[in-house]
């Protein structure tokens, strides 16, 4: 299993981050327009006293070595299923691929650190676990590159969107 953490500074308060995070239309815009993915369908959250749950069906763009692309096939999609724990303000998610679901597993957790002055840091702990003899580590490294690039690009897009859409007074 490969584990790593990425941190990105966002030009908003933690409260604004979570407000946008729970807006299905905003998430679909981030995924499709911001990241250039082929599609995204974000379900409305289901909430109880302690948690919020949500899932999204996404068709990503991927940049992987030819051997990995052949393995995944032409129509890769994934479902992100997650739970937000209100007490700790932590989003924990699993990414379920449309192919090789027993062989390739991914997921992570997101927390937001308040930096003051209307700025926060998104801390994302990610993991990938690939059980394919001979090329598992290569697939994990390709997944790591895609995840690092995707989360960095999302932060750039979010900050641009925030600059164009200041909070209403």
C-alpha positions in Angstrom: 0.0 0.0 0.0 1.2 3.5 -0.9 0.3 6.3 1.4 1.0 10.0 1.0 -0.3 13.5 2.0 -0.8 16.6 0.0 -1.5 20.1 1.4 -3.0 23.0 -0.6 -3.6 26.6 0.6 -7.1 27.8 -0.3 -8.2 31.4 -0.2 -11.3 30.9 1.9 -12.3 30.1 5.4 -12.8 26.5 6.5 -16.6 27.2 6.7 -16.7 28.4 3.1 -14.7 25.4 1.9 -17.2 23.0 3.5 -20.2 25.0 2.2 -18.9 24.7 -1.3 -17.9 21.0 -0.8 -21.5 20.1 0.0 -23.0 21.9 -3.1 -23.5 19.2 -5.8 -23.6 21.7 -8.6 -20.4 23.3 -7.5 -18.6 20.0 -7.2 -19.8 18.9 -10.7 -18.4 22.2 -12.1 -15.1 21.7 -10.3 -14.7 18.1 -11.6 -15.8 18.7 -15.2 -14.8 22.3 -15.9 -11.9 22.6 -13.4 -10.3 19.2 -13.8 -11.5 18.4 -17.3 -13.1 15.1 -16.4 -15.6 13.6 -18.8 -18.5 13.5 -16.3 -19.5 13.9 -12.7 -22.8 13.1 -11.0 -22.8 14.2 -7.4 -25.5 13.0 -5.1 -27.1 15.2 -2.5 -25.7 14.4 1.0 -27.6 12.3 3.5 -27.3 13.6 7.0 -27.8 12.4 10.6 -26.8 13.9 13.9 -23.1 12.9 13.7 -22.3 12.4 10.0 -23.0 13.4 6.4 -22.7 10.9 3.6 -22.4 11.5 -0.1 -21.3 9.7 -3.3 -20.2 10.8 -6.7 -19.9 8.9 -10.0 -17.0 10.3 -12.0 -15.5 9.5 -15.4 -11.9 10.9 -15.1 -9.2 11.8 -17.6 -6.2 9.7 -16.8 -2.5 10.0 -17.7 -0.9 6.6 -17.2 1.7 4.4 -18.9 0.4 2.3 -21.8 0.5 -0.9 -19.8 -1.7 0.6 -17.1 -4.1 2.1 -19.7 -4.5 -1.3 -21.3 -5.3 -2.8 -18.0 -7.9 -0.2 -17.0 -9.6 -0.1 -20.5 -11.2 2.8 -22.4 -14.2 3.5 -20.1 -12.7 3.9 -16.6 -15.1 5.4 -14.1 -15.2 5.5 -10.3 -17.6 6.0 -7.5 -16.4 8.1 -4.5 -18.3 7.2 -1.4 -17.5 9.2 1.7 -18.5 10.0 5.3 -18.0 13.4 6.9 -17.6 13.2 10.7 -19.1 16.4 12.1 -17.3 16.3 15.4 -13.8 16.3 13.8 -14.8 17.9 10.5 -13.1 15.1 8.6 -14.2 13.7 5.2 -13.1 10.0 4.7 -13.7 8.4 1.4 -13.2 5.3 -0.7 -12.8 5.3 -4.4 -14.4 2.3 -6.1 -13.2 1.8 -9.7 -15.5 0.4 -12.4 -12.9 -2.2 -13.3 -10.6 -4.4 -11.2 -12.5 -3.5 -8.0 -11.0 -6.3 -6.0 -7.5 -5.6 -7.3 -7.2 -1.7 -7.1 -8.3 0.1 -4.1 -7.9 3.8 -3.3 -9.2 6.3 -0.8 -8.3 9.1 1.6 -9.3 11.7 4.1 -9.6 15.5 4.0 -9.3 17.9 6.9 -9.1 21.7 6.8 -6.7 23.7 8.8 -7.7 27.3 9.6 -4.8 29.7 8.8 -6.6 32.8 9.8 -7.3 35.9 7.6 -9.7 34.1 5.4 -7.3 31.4 4.4 -7.1 27.6 5.1 -5.0 24.6 4.2 -6.7 21.5 2.8 -4.8 18.5 4.1 -5.5 15.4 2.1 -4.2 12.0 3.1 -4.4 9.5 0.2 -3.7 5.9 -0.2 -3.7 3.4 -3.1 -3.4 -0.4 -2.9 -2.8 -2.5 -6.0 -2.6 -6.2 -6.0 -1.4 -7.1 -9.5 1.6 -9.3 -9.7 4.5 -7.8 -11.6 3.0 -4.3 -12.2 1.3 -3.4 -8.9 3.9 -0.9 -7.8 3.9 0.7 -11.3 0.1 1.1 -11.1 0.4 2.6 -7.6 3.0 5.1 -8.8 0.8 6.1 -11.8 -2.2 6.5 -9.4 -0.1 8.6 -7.1 1.0 10.9 -9.9 -2.5 11.3 -11.1 -3.8 12.0 -7.6 -1.1 14.5 -6.7 -1.6 16.3 -10.0 -5.4 16.3 -9.7 -5.5 17.6 -6.1 -3.0 20.4 -7.0 -5.0 21.3 -10.1 -8.2 21.4 -8.0 -6.6 23.8 -5.6 -5.6 26.1 -8.5 -9.1 26.0 -9.9 -10.8 26.5 -6.5 -8.6 29.6 -5.8 -9.4 31.0 -9.2 -13.1 30.4 -8.7 -12.9 32.0 -5.2 -11.3 35.1 -6.7 -14.1 35.4 -9.2 -16.8 34.6 -6.7 -16.2 36.4 -3.4 -18.5 35.6 -0.5 -21.7 37.6 -0.3 -21.7 40.1 2.5 
